């Protein structure tokens, strides 16, 4: 659910400091009770002031539900004129500012931001938008922030490919995708994100990253080598069900037979030449 509505219903001047004032705006159709209105007014007056020409999103409350996490927040801006955005990603963060989820807000979701306003918003982070299990979230310490650094989209994969990943590996892949800068134009690389080790196998969760802006990479099979220190200790061919889209990260899980002997050295994965 995205709750941000279209016509102004209530405007309250919220003093931010001696030089600026923000208008707290409630929109038609929000059906906000008087009690909730007082809560929004309280938070709008107690949040730290913003710098000039700044846009922020402030978490007020979060509630777990069977499908994910529902949050109540305030959009705030100190921009002098009305403006709009085509899209912007919102990050869910823990107290160490590490990403726990990402929600992409599109032009259809976003309002035209009126100058110098605070506006309540309701968001749902669904399970597929989270980088951890809902039950593991500490709703008392999480935060929201707009993601400003550029990232490459994580490419959708088939159900069979997704099911190959352990849940912890899948969550780490999504987190790494958000944290990593896109590959430079015209480059292609492999990023090892997670290893799961059993008595007989080593599973590697990887991001295959396409830096070409106009070229999909047709790689039906990717020959890989498992390295321990500088020694090749295993080989496997990874199968990619689809071409890697331009400027996308492709999630890949591949299993190697566990090598015999001493397995204490650092492990890496490289493309077999």
C-alpha atoms as an extended CHARMM CRD file, in Angstrom:
* protein
*
       273  EXT
         1         1  UNK       CA              0.0000000000        0.0000000000        0.0000000000  PROA      1               0.0000000000
         2         2  UNK       CA              1.1690000000        3.5100000000       -0.7210000000  PROA      2               0.0000000000
         3         3  UNK       CA             -0.8000000000        6.2200000000        1.0250000000  PROA      3               0.0000000000
         4         4  UNK       CA             -0.1840000000        9.6940000000       -0.2530000000  PROA      4               0.0000000000
         5         5  UNK       CA             -3.1380000000       11.6110000000       -1.5120000000  PROA      5               0.0000000000
         6         6  UNK       CA             -3.8870000000       14.4360000000       -3.8010000000  PROA      6               0.0000000000
         7         7  UNK       CA             -5.7320000000       17.4350000000       -2.3880000000  PROA      7               0.0000000000
         8         8  UNK       CA             -4.8070000000       19.4710000000        0.6300000000  PROA      8               0.0000000000
         9         9  UNK       CA             -7.1750000000       19.1460000000        3.5580000000  PROA      9               0.0000000000
        10        10  UNK       CA             -5.3730000000       20.7030000000        6.5160000000  PROA      10              0.0000000000
        11        11  UNK       CA             -2.3530000000       22.9760000000        6.6090000000  PROA      11              0.0000000000
        12        12  UNK       CA             -0.5670000000       23.7890000000        9.8500000000  PROA      12              0.0000000000
        13        13  UNK       CA              2.5000000000       26.0110000000       10.1120000000  PROA      13              0.0000000000
        14        14  UNK       CA              5.2590000000       24.1010000000       11.8680000000  PROA      14              0.0000000000
        15        15  UNK       CA              8.0910000000       26.3680000000       13.0000000000  PROA      15              0.0000000000
        16        16  UNK       CA             11.4200000000       24.7730000000       12.0630000000  PROA      16              0.0000000000
        17        17  UNK       CA             13.7960000000       27.5320000000       13.1430000000  PROA      17              0.0000000000
        18        18  UNK       CA             14.0470000000       31.3100000000       13.0280000000  PROA      18              0.0000000000
        19        19  UNK       CA             14.4050000000       31.3970000000        9.2480000000  PROA      19              0.0000000000
        20        20  UNK       CA             12.0610000000       28.7500000000        7.8400000000  PROA      20              0.0000000000
        21        21  UNK       CA              8.6870000000       27.2950000000        8.5250000000  PROA      21              0.0000000000
        22        22  UNK       CA              7.2870000000       24.0510000000        7.1490000000  PROA      22              0.0000000000
        23        23  UNK       CA              3.6060000000       23.5070000000        6.4200000000  PROA      23              0.0000000000
        24        24  UNK       CA              2.2460000000       20.2290000000        7.7470000000  PROA      24              0.0000000000
        25        25  UNK       CA             -0.1240000000       19.0760000000        4.9960000000  PROA      25              0.0000000000
        26        26  UNK       CA             -2.8310000000       16.4060000000        5.2300000000  PROA      26              0.0000000000
        27        27  UNK       CA             -4.4820000000       15.3640000000        1.9870000000  PROA      27              0.0000000000
        28        28  UNK       CA             -8.0640000000       14.5410000000        1.0640000000  PROA      28              0.0000000000
        29        29  UNK       CA             -8.9900000000       10.9320000000        1.6500000000  PROA      29              0.0000000000
        30        30  UNK       CA             -6.3900000000       10.1840000000        4.3170000000  PROA      30              0.0000000000
        31        31  UNK       CA             -9.1390000000        9.9230000000        6.9230000000  PROA      31              0.0000000000
        32        32  UNK       CA             -6.7730000000       10.8720000000        9.7350000000  PROA      32              0.0000000000
        33        33  UNK       CA             -8.2980000000       10.8910000000       13.1970000000  PROA      33              0.0000000000
        34        34  UNK       CA             -7.8370000000       13.8600000000       15.4980000000  PROA      34              0.0000000000
        35        35  UNK       CA             -5.5930000000       11.7620000000       17.7180000000  PROA      35              0.0000000000
        36        36  UNK       CA             -3.3310000000       10.8410000000       14.7900000000  PROA      36              0.0000000000
        37        37  UNK       CA             -3.3290000000       14.4470000000       13.6140000000  PROA      37              0.0000000000
        38        38  UNK       CA             -1.9330000000       15.5010000000       16.9890000000  PROA      38              0.0000000000
        39        39  UNK       CA              0.7440000000       12.7930000000       16.6960000000  PROA      39              0.0000000000
        40        40  UNK       CA              1.8090000000       14.0680000000       13.2720000000  PROA      40              0.0000000000
        41        41  UNK       CA              1.9160000000       17.6330000000       14.5540000000  PROA      41              0.0000000000
        42        42  UNK       CA              4.0230000000       16.5800000000       17.5310000000  PROA      42              0.0000000000
        43        43  UNK       CA              6.5830000000       14.7630000000       15.3660000000  PROA      43              0.0000000000
        44        44  UNK       CA              6.6870000000       17.5750000000       12.8280000000  PROA      44              0.0000000000
        45        45  UNK       CA              7.6460000000       20.0230000000       15.5810000000  PROA      45              0.0000000000
        46        46  UNK       CA             10.2380000000       17.8010000000       17.2860000000  PROA      46              0.0000000000
        47        47  UNK       CA             12.1860000000       16.4260000000       14.3090000000  PROA      47              0.0000000000
        48        48  UNK       CA             15.6190000000       18.0060000000       13.7090000000  PROA      48              0.0000000000
        49        49  UNK       CA             15.6150000000       20.9440000000       11.2740000000  PROA      49              0.0000000000
        50        50  UNK       CA             16.6620000000       20.3760000000        7.6800000000  PROA      50              0.0000000000
        51        51  UNK       CA             19.2720000000       22.2440000000        5.6840000000  PROA      51              0.0000000000
        52        52  UNK       CA             18.2050000000       24.4060000000        2.7630000000  PROA      52              0.0000000000
        53        53  UNK       CA             16.9790000000       22.5940000000       -0.3760000000  PROA      53              0.0000000000
        54        54  UNK       CA             16.7830000000       19.2370000000        1.3940000000  PROA      54              0.0000000000
        55        55  UNK       CA             14.3010000000       16.3680000000        1.0060000000  PROA      55              0.0000000000
        56        56  UNK       CA             13.9690000000       13.7740000000        3.7550000000  PROA      56              0.0000000000
        57        57  UNK       CA             11.7590000000       10.9230000000        4.8960000000  PROA      57              0.0000000000
        58        58  UNK       CA             11.3680000000       10.3690000000        8.6350000000  PROA      58              0.0000000000
        59        59  UNK       CA             10.0340000000        7.1490000000       10.1480000000  PROA      59              0.0000000000
        60        60  UNK       CA              7.3840000000        7.6820000000       12.8210000000  PROA      60              0.0000000000
        61        61  UNK       CA              6.2220000000        4.1090000000       13.4720000000  PROA      61              0.0000000000
        62        62  UNK       CA              6.5330000000        0.5850000000       12.0620000000  PROA      62              0.0000000000
        63        63  UNK       CA              4.3210000000       -2.4770000000       12.4470000000  PROA      63              0.0000000000
        64        64  UNK       CA              5.0730000000       -6.0510000000       11.4150000000  PROA      64              0.0000000000
        65        65  UNK       CA              2.3900000000       -7.9260000000        9.4940000000  PROA      65              0.0000000000
        66        66  UNK       CA              2.1790000000      -11.3250000000        7.7450000000  PROA      66              0.0000000000
        67        67  UNK       CA              3.2000000000       -9.8250000000        4.3930000000  PROA      67              0.0000000000
        68        68  UNK       CA              6.0290000000       -7.5720000000        5.5260000000  PROA      68              0.0000000000
        69        69  UNK       CA              6.2980000000       -4.2530000000        7.3460000000  PROA      69              0.0000000000
        70        70  UNK       CA              3.9080000000       -1.2750000000        7.4140000000  PROA      70              0.0000000000
        71        71  UNK       CA              5.4010000000        2.1200000000        8.2130000000  PROA      71              0.0000000000
        72        72  UNK       CA              4.1280000000        5.6140000000        8.8860000000  PROA      72              0.0000000000
        73        73  UNK       CA              6.4850000000        8.4070000000        7.8980000000  PROA      73              0.0000000000
        74        74  UNK       CA              6.7700000000       12.0920000000        7.0610000000  PROA      74              0.0000000000
        75        75  UNK       CA              8.0420000000       13.4870000000        3.7750000000  PROA      75              0.0000000000
        76        76  UNK       CA              9.7560000000       16.8050000000        4.5550000000  PROA      76              0.0000000000
        77        77  UNK       CA             11.3530000000       19.3180000000        2.2330000000  PROA      77              0.0000000000
        78        78  UNK       CA             12.9290000000       22.7620000000        2.4470000000  PROA      78              0.0000000000
        79        79  UNK       CA             12.8850000000       23.4250000000       -1.2980000000  PROA      79              0.0000000000
        80        80  UNK       CA             11.6490000000       26.9260000000       -2.1150000000  PROA      80              0.0000000000
        81        81  UNK       CA              9.4580000000       25.9150000000       -5.0650000000  PROA      81              0.0000000000
        82        82  UNK       CA              7.1350000000       23.0230000000       -5.8790000000  PROA      82              0.0000000000
        83        83  UNK       CA              8.8920000000       20.0890000000       -7.5510000000  PROA      83              0.0000000000
        84        84  UNK       CA              8.3150000000       16.4990000000       -8.6710000000  PROA      84              0.0000000000
        85        85  UNK       CA             10.4050000000       13.3360000000       -9.0300000000  PROA      85              0.0000000000
        86        86  UNK       CA             10.1490000000       10.5140000000      -11.5680000000  PROA      86              0.0000000000
        87        87  UNK       CA             11.2380000000        7.8950000000       -9.0410000000  PROA      87              0.0000000000
        88        88  UNK       CA             13.2610000000        7.5310000000       -5.8910000000  PROA      88              0.0000000000
        89        89  UNK       CA             14.2730000000        4.4740000000       -3.8430000000  PROA      89              0.0000000000
        90        90  UNK       CA             13.5870000000        4.4300000000       -0.1070000000  PROA      90              0.0000000000
        91        91  UNK       CA             15.8910000000        2.3950000000        2.1240000000  PROA      91              0.0000000000
        92        92  UNK       CA             14.9580000000        0.7090000000        5.3820000000  PROA      92              0.0000000000
        93        93  UNK       CA             18.0160000000        0.8770000000        7.6800000000  PROA      93              0.0000000000
        94        94  UNK       CA             19.0740000000       -0.5380000000       11.0250000000  PROA      94              0.0000000000
        95        95  UNK       CA             20.6900000000        1.5180000000       13.7900000000  PROA      95              0.0000000000
        96        96  UNK       CA             24.1080000000        1.0690000000       12.1020000000  PROA      96              0.0000000000
        97        97  UNK       CA             22.6930000000        2.5170000000        8.8550000000  PROA      97              0.0000000000
        98        98  UNK       CA             22.9310000000       -0.8840000000        7.1470000000  PROA      98              0.0000000000
        99        99  UNK       CA             20.1750000000       -1.5650000000        4.5810000000  PROA      99              0.0000000000
       100       100  UNK       CA             17.3980000000       -3.9510000000        5.5930000000  PROA      100             0.0000000000
       101       101  UNK       CA             15.0900000000       -3.2780000000        2.6560000000  PROA      101             0.0000000000
       102       102  UNK       CA             14.4620000000       -1.1250000000       -0.3800000000  PROA      102             0.0000000000
       103       103  UNK       CA             11.2360000000        0.1970000000       -1.8850000000  PROA      103             0.0000000000
       104       104  UNK       CA             11.1940000000        1.9610000000       -5.2500000000  PROA      104             0.0000000000
       105       105  UNK       CA              8.6750000000        4.7930000000       -5.4350000000  PROA      105             0.0000000000
       106       106  UNK       CA              7.6710000000        5.6460000000       -9.0000000000  PROA      106             0.0000000000
       107       107  UNK       CA              6.1590000000        8.7980000000      -10.4820000000  PROA      107             0.0000000000
       108       108  UNK       CA              2.6920000000        7.2840000000       -9.9640000000  PROA      108             0.0000000000
       109       109  UNK       CA              3.4530000000        6.8790000000       -6.2580000000  PROA      109             0.0000000000
       110       110  UNK       CA              5.0720000000       10.2350000000       -5.6440000000  PROA      110             0.0000000000
       111       111  UNK       CA              3.2660000000       13.5500000000       -5.2840000000  PROA      111             0.0000000000
       112       112  UNK       CA              4.2150000000       16.9320000000       -6.5790000000  PROA      112             0.0000000000
       113       113  UNK       CA              6.0890000000       18.2030000000       -3.5560000000  PROA      113             0.0000000000
       114       114  UNK       CA              4.7490000000       21.5510000000       -2.4350000000  PROA      114             0.0000000000
       115       115  UNK       CA              7.4120000000       23.9730000000       -1.2460000000  PROA      115             0.0000000000
       116       116  UNK       CA              8.4450000000       23.8440000000        2.4140000000  PROA      116             0.0000000000
       117       117  UNK       CA              6.0570000000       21.1040000000        3.5420000000  PROA      117             0.0000000000
       118       118  UNK       CA              5.8170000000       18.0710000000        5.7900000000  PROA      118             0.0000000000
       119       119  UNK       CA              3.3810000000       15.4160000000        4.5940000000  PROA      119             0.0000000000
       120       120  UNK       CA              2.3700000000       12.0840000000        6.1970000000  PROA      120             0.0000000000
       121       121  UNK       CA              2.8640000000        8.9450000000        4.1170000000  PROA      121             0.0000000000
       122       122  UNK       CA              1.9890000000        5.2740000000        4.6320000000  PROA      122             0.0000000000
       123       123  UNK       CA              4.2300000000        2.6140000000        3.0700000000  PROA      123             0.0000000000
       124       124  UNK       CA              4.3080000000       -1.1710000000        3.0000000000  PROA      124             0.0000000000
       125       125  UNK       CA              7.6210000000       -2.9810000000        2.6210000000  PROA      125             0.0000000000
       126       126  UNK       CA              6.6210000000       -6.3800000000        1.2600000000  PROA      126             0.0000000000
       127       127  UNK       CA              8.6500000000       -9.5120000000        1.9890000000  PROA      127             0.0000000000
       128       128  UNK       CA             10.3430000000       -9.4190000000       -1.4170000000  PROA      128             0.0000000000
       129       129  UNK       CA             11.4890000000       -5.8360000000       -0.7030000000  PROA      129             0.0000000000
       130       130  UNK       CA             13.1970000000       -6.8040000000        2.5680000000  PROA      130             0.0000000000
       131       131  UNK       CA             16.7610000000       -8.0590000000        3.0000000000  PROA      131             0.0000000000
       132       132  UNK       CA             15.9720000000      -10.0240000000        6.1470000000  PROA      132             0.0000000000
       133       133  UNK       CA             13.1440000000      -12.0130000000        7.6910000000  PROA      133             0.0000000000
       134       134  UNK       CA             10.3460000000       -9.8400000000        9.0350000000  PROA      134             0.0000000000
       135       135  UNK       CA             10.5940000000      -11.5370000000       12.4410000000  PROA      135             0.0000000000
       136       136  UNK       CA             14.2130000000      -10.3840000000       12.7730000000  PROA      136             0.0000000000
       137       137  UNK       CA             13.3950000000       -6.6880000000       12.3590000000  PROA      137             0.0000000000
       138       138  UNK       CA             13.7080000000       -4.4780000000       15.4270000000  PROA      138             0.0000000000
       139       139  UNK       CA             10.9590000000       -1.9480000000       14.8080000000  PROA      139             0.0000000000
       140       140  UNK       CA             12.2520000000        0.2980000000       17.6110000000  PROA      140             0.0000000000
       141       141  UNK       CA             15.6080000000        1.0000000000       15.9500000000  PROA      141             0.0000000000
       142       142  UNK       CA             14.9340000000        1.0310000000       12.1970000000  PROA      142             0.0000000000
       143       143  UNK       CA             15.1250000000        4.1950000000       10.1050000000  PROA      143             0.0000000000
       144       144  UNK       CA             14.1960000000        5.3850000000        6.6120000000  PROA      144             0.0000000000
       145       145  UNK       CA             16.3260000000        7.2730000000        4.1020000000  PROA      145             0.0000000000
       146       146  UNK       CA             16.2510000000        8.1490000000        0.4410000000  PROA      146             0.0000000000
       147       147  UNK       CA             18.8920000000        6.2420000000       -1.4900000000  PROA      147             0.0000000000
       148       148  UNK       CA             21.0230000000        8.7540000000       -3.3570000000  PROA      148             0.0000000000
       149       149  UNK       CA             23.9470000000        6.6160000000       -4.5960000000  PROA      149             0.0000000000
       150       150  UNK       CA             23.5390000000        5.0320000000       -8.0540000000  PROA      150             0.0000000000
       151       151  UNK       CA             22.8930000000        1.2920000000       -8.2270000000  PROA      151             0.0000000000
       152       152  UNK       CA             22.3000000000       -1.2930000000      -10.9350000000  PROA      152             0.0000000000
       153       153  UNK       CA             18.9040000000       -3.0410000000      -10.8560000000  PROA      153             0.0000000000
       154       154  UNK       CA             18.8690000000       -6.6430000000       -9.6640000000  PROA      154             0.0000000000
       155       155  UNK       CA             17.6130000000       -8.7220000000      -12.5760000000  PROA      155             0.0000000000
       156       156  UNK       CA             14.5480000000      -10.9060000000      -12.0790000000  PROA      156             0.0000000000
       157       157  UNK       CA             15.3020000000      -14.6200000000      -12.3080000000  PROA      157             0.0000000000
       158       158  UNK       CA             13.1840000000      -17.7400000000      -12.6900000000  PROA      158             0.0000000000
       159       159  UNK       CA             11.5770000000      -19.4030000000       -9.6830000000  PROA      159             0.0000000000
       160       160  UNK       CA             13.9720000000      -22.3280000000      -10.0650000000  PROA      160             0.0000000000
       161       161  UNK       CA             16.9810000000      -20.0000000000       -9.9820000000  PROA      161             0.0000000000
       162       162  UNK       CA             15.6310000000      -18.1660000000       -6.9210000000  PROA      162             0.0000000000
       163       163  UNK       CA             14.9330000000      -21.4170000000       -5.0880000000  PROA      163             0.0000000000
       164       164  UNK       CA             18.5830000000      -22.4300000000       -5.4720000000  PROA      164             0.0000000000
       165       165  UNK       CA             19.6330000000      -19.7060000000       -3.0080000000  PROA      165             0.0000000000
       166       166  UNK       CA             19.5130000000      -20.1940000000        0.7530000000  PROA      166             0.0000000000
       167       167  UNK       CA             17.4050000000      -17.3880000000        2.2400000000  PROA      167             0.0000000000
       168       168  UNK       CA             20.3720000000      -15.8140000000        4.0260000000  PROA      168             0.0000000000
       169       169  UNK       CA             22.3340000000      -15.7460000000        0.7610000000  PROA      169             0.0000000000
       170       170  UNK       CA             19.4270000000      -14.1880000000       -1.1480000000  PROA      170             0.0000000000
       171       171  UNK       CA             19.0440000000      -11.4470000000        1.4450000000  PROA      171             0.0000000000
       172       172  UNK       CA             22.7750000000      -10.7020000000        1.3180000000  PROA      172             0.0000000000
       173       173  UNK       CA             22.6860000000      -10.5440000000       -2.4770000000  PROA      173             0.0000000000
       174       174  UNK       CA             19.9470000000       -7.9250000000       -2.3860000000  PROA      174             0.0000000000
       175       175  UNK       CA             21.8190000000       -5.9530000000        0.2640000000  PROA      175             0.0000000000
       176       176  UNK       CA             25.0760000000       -6.0750000000       -1.7080000000  PROA      176             0.0000000000
       177       177  UNK       CA             23.2600000000       -4.9700000000       -4.8620000000  PROA      177             0.0000000000
       178       178  UNK       CA             22.0900000000       -1.8500000000       -3.0280000000  PROA      178             0.0000000000
       179       179  UNK       CA             25.5000000000       -1.1350000000       -1.4840000000  PROA      179             0.0000000000
       180       180  UNK       CA             27.6490000000       -1.6940000000       -4.5890000000  PROA      180             0.0000000000
       181       181  UNK       CA             28.3130000000        0.9520000000       -7.1950000000  PROA      181             0.0000000000
       182       182  UNK       CA             27.4140000000       -0.0930000000      -10.7530000000  PROA      182             0.0000000000
       183       183  UNK       CA             30.1320000000       -1.5410000000      -12.9540000000  PROA      183             0.0000000000
       184       184  UNK       CA             31.8290000000        1.0290000000      -15.1770000000  PROA      184             0.0000000000
       185       185  UNK       CA             30.5860000000        1.3860000000      -18.7430000000  PROA      185             0.0000000000
       186       186  UNK       CA             31.7790000000       -1.4300000000      -21.0010000000  PROA      186             0.0000000000
       187       187  UNK       CA             32.9330000000       -3.6700000000      -18.1350000000  PROA      187             0.0000000000
       188       188  UNK       CA             31.7340000000       -7.0430000000      -16.8660000000  PROA      188             0.0000000000
       189       189  UNK       CA             32.6090000000       -8.6380000000      -13.5620000000  PROA      189             0.0000000000
       190       190  UNK       CA             31.7780000000      -11.2450000000      -10.9610000000  PROA      190             0.0000000000
       191       191  UNK       CA             31.1580000000      -10.4110000000       -7.2980000000  PROA      191             0.0000000000
       192       192  UNK       CA             31.2260000000      -13.1660000000       -4.6600000000  PROA      192             0.0000000000
       193       193  UNK       CA             28.6720000000      -12.3610000000       -1.9610000000  PROA      193             0.0000000000
       194       194  UNK       CA             28.1270000000      -15.4880000000        0.1470000000  PROA      194             0.0000000000
       195       195  UNK       CA             29.4350000000      -19.0290000000        0.6640000000  PROA      195             0.0000000000
       196       196  UNK       CA             27.4310000000      -21.8660000000        2.1990000000  PROA      196             0.0000000000
       197       197  UNK       CA             29.5560000000      -24.8940000000        3.0520000000  PROA      197             0.0000000000
       198       198  UNK       CA             28.4550000000      -28.4720000000        3.7520000000  PROA      198             0.0000000000
       199       199  UNK       CA             30.4650000000      -31.6510000000        4.2330000000  PROA      199             0.0000000000
       200       200  UNK       CA             30.3240000000      -32.3640000000        0.5030000000  PROA      200             0.0000000000
       201       201  UNK       CA             29.7150000000      -29.0310000000       -1.2820000000  PROA      201             0.0000000000
       202       202  UNK       CA             30.5330000000      -25.3450000000       -1.3600000000  PROA      202             0.0000000000
       203       203  UNK       CA             27.6970000000      -23.1540000000       -2.6120000000  PROA      203             0.0000000000
       204       204  UNK       CA             28.6510000000      -19.7420000000       -3.9940000000  PROA      204             0.0000000000
       205       205  UNK       CA             26.1490000000      -16.8860000000       -4.3350000000  PROA      205             0.0000000000
       206       206  UNK       CA             27.3340000000      -14.3520000000       -6.8900000000  PROA      206             0.0000000000
       207       207  UNK       CA             26.3600000000      -11.1980000000       -8.7190000000  PROA      207             0.0000000000
       208       208  UNK       CA             27.2470000000      -11.2590000000      -12.4130000000  PROA      208             0.0000000000
       209       209  UNK       CA             27.3790000000       -7.5800000000      -13.3590000000  PROA      209             0.0000000000
       210       210  UNK       CA             26.8800000000       -6.1570000000      -16.8340000000  PROA      210             0.0000000000
       211       211  UNK       CA             28.3160000000       -2.6710000000      -17.2930000000  PROA      211             0.0000000000
       212       212  UNK       CA             27.2110000000       -2.2430000000      -20.9070000000  PROA      212             0.0000000000
       213       213  UNK       CA             24.4350000000        0.3260000000      -21.2450000000  PROA      213             0.0000000000
       214       214  UNK       CA             23.0500000000       -0.9280000000      -24.5690000000  PROA      214             0.0000000000
       215       215  UNK       CA             24.1230000000       -4.5620000000      -24.7950000000  PROA      215             0.0000000000
       216       216  UNK       CA             22.5800000000       -7.6240000000      -23.1680000000  PROA      216             0.0000000000
       217       217  UNK       CA             25.1580000000      -10.3390000000      -22.5240000000  PROA      217             0.0000000000
       218       218  UNK       CA             24.3090000000      -13.7800000000      -23.8790000000  PROA      218             0.0000000000
       219       219  UNK       CA             26.0490000000      -16.2010000000      -21.5090000000  PROA      219             0.0000000000
       220       220  UNK       CA             24.1130000000      -19.4810000000      -21.3850000000  PROA      220             0.0000000000
       221       221  UNK       CA             26.9930000000      -21.1620000000      -19.5310000000  PROA      221             0.0000000000
       222       222  UNK       CA             29.6240000000      -19.4780000000      -17.4040000000  PROA      222             0.0000000000
       223       223  UNK       CA             32.7220000000      -21.6190000000      -16.6360000000  PROA      223             0.0000000000
       224       224  UNK       CA             33.9270000000      -20.9220000000      -13.1050000000  PROA      224             0.0000000000
       225       225  UNK       CA             36.8430000000      -21.9490000000      -10.9190000000  PROA      225             0.0000000000
       226       226  UNK       CA             36.8920000000      -22.2580000000       -7.1470000000  PROA      226             0.0000000000
       227       227  UNK       CA             40.1380000000      -20.8270000000       -5.8080000000  PROA      227             0.0000000000
       228       228  UNK       CA             41.7850000000      -21.4460000000       -2.4450000000  PROA      228             0.0000000000
       229       229  UNK       CA             44.5600000000      -18.9320000000       -2.0610000000  PROA      229             0.0000000000
       230       230  UNK       CA             46.1450000000      -19.1310000000       -5.5320000000  PROA      230             0.0000000000
       231       231  UNK       CA             45.2290000000      -22.7380000000       -6.2730000000  PROA      231             0.0000000000
       232       232  UNK       CA             42.3130000000      -24.0030000000       -8.3590000000  PROA      232             0.0000000000
       233       233  UNK       CA             40.4560000000      -26.5050000000       -6.1590000000  PROA      233             0.0000000000
       234       234  UNK       CA             37.1890000000      -26.8880000000       -8.0750000000  PROA      234             0.0000000000
       235       235  UNK       CA             35.3980000000      -26.2100000000      -11.3440000000  PROA      235             0.0000000000
       236       236  UNK       CA             31.7500000000      -25.8170000000      -12.3110000000  PROA      236             0.0000000000
       237       237  UNK       CA             29.6630000000      -24.4660000000      -15.1730000000  PROA      237             0.0000000000
       238       238  UNK       CA             26.9510000000      -22.0380000000      -14.0960000000  PROA      238             0.0000000000
       239       239  UNK       CA             23.7540000000      -21.9190000000      -16.1670000000  PROA      239             0.0000000000
       240       240  UNK       CA             22.1010000000      -18.5400000000      -16.7970000000  PROA      240             0.0000000000
       241       241  UNK       CA             18.4750000000      -18.9120000000      -17.8560000000  PROA      241             0.0000000000
       242       242  UNK       CA             18.3230000000      -15.4430000000      -19.4640000000  PROA      242             0.0000000000
       243       243  UNK       CA             20.7170000000      -12.9230000000      -21.0400000000  PROA      243             0.0000000000
       244       244  UNK       CA             22.0970000000      -10.3740000000      -18.5700000000  PROA      244             0.0000000000
       245       245  UNK       CA             20.2430000000       -7.1370000000      -19.2580000000  PROA      245             0.0000000000
       246       246  UNK       CA             22.1690000000       -3.8930000000      -19.8590000000  PROA      246             0.0000000000
       247       247  UNK       CA             23.3540000000       -2.2540000000      -16.6470000000  PROA      247             0.0000000000
       248       248  UNK       CA             21.9080000000       -5.0490000000      -14.4880000000  PROA      248             0.0000000000
       249       249  UNK       CA             23.2220000000       -7.3940000000      -11.8050000000  PROA      249             0.0000000000
       250       250  UNK       CA             22.3090000000      -11.0500000000      -12.3650000000  PROA      250             0.0000000000
       251       251  UNK       CA             22.0350000000      -13.2330000000       -9.2160000000  PROA      251             0.0000000000
       252       252  UNK       CA             23.6970000000      -16.6080000000       -9.6340000000  PROA      252             0.0000000000
       253       253  UNK       CA             24.1130000000      -19.6210000000       -7.3650000000  PROA      253             0.0000000000
       254       254  UNK       CA             26.5800000000      -22.3700000000       -8.2290000000  PROA      254             0.0000000000
       255       255  UNK       CA             27.7690000000      -25.4320000000       -6.3090000000  PROA      255             0.0000000000
       256       256  UNK       CA             31.2500000000      -26.9300000000       -6.2840000000  PROA      256             0.0000000000
       257       257  UNK       CA             32.3210000000      -30.2800000000       -4.8260000000  PROA      257             0.0000000000
       258       258  UNK       CA             34.0840000000      -29.5520000000       -1.5580000000  PROA      258             0.0000000000
       259       259  UNK       CA             37.8380000000      -30.0540000000       -2.0050000000  PROA      259             0.0000000000
       260       260  UNK       CA             39.6200000000      -32.5730000000        0.1450000000  PROA      260             0.0000000000
       261       261  UNK       CA             42.2610000000      -31.6710000000        2.6790000000  PROA      261             0.0000000000
       262       262  UNK       CA             42.9020000000      -28.3230000000        4.3480000000  PROA      262             0.0000000000
       263       263  UNK       CA             40.0400000000      -25.9060000000        3.6480000000  PROA      263             0.0000000000
       264       264  UNK       CA             41.1600000000      -23.0750000000        5.9170000000  PROA      264             0.0000000000
       265       265  UNK       CA             42.4980000000      -20.7270000000        3.2500000000  PROA      265             0.0000000000
       266       266  UNK       CA             40.5550000000      -17.7990000000        1.7480000000  PROA      266             0.0000000000
       267       267  UNK       CA             38.1760000000      -18.8310000000       -1.0320000000  PROA      267             0.0000000000
       268       268  UNK       CA             37.4020000000      -16.8800000000       -4.1920000000  PROA      268             0.0000000000
       269       269  UNK       CA             35.6520000000      -17.5050000000       -7.5090000000  PROA      269             0.0000000000
       270       270  UNK       CA             36.9430000000      -16.5580000000      -10.9360000000  PROA      270             0.0000000000
       271       271  UNK       CA             35.8490000000      -17.0640000000      -14.5340000000  PROA      271             0.0000000000
       272       272  UNK       CA             37.7610000000      -19.8810000000      -16.1700000000  PROA      272             0.0000000000
       273       273  UNK       CA             39.7650000000      -18.6410000000      -19.1310000000  PROA      273             0.0000000000
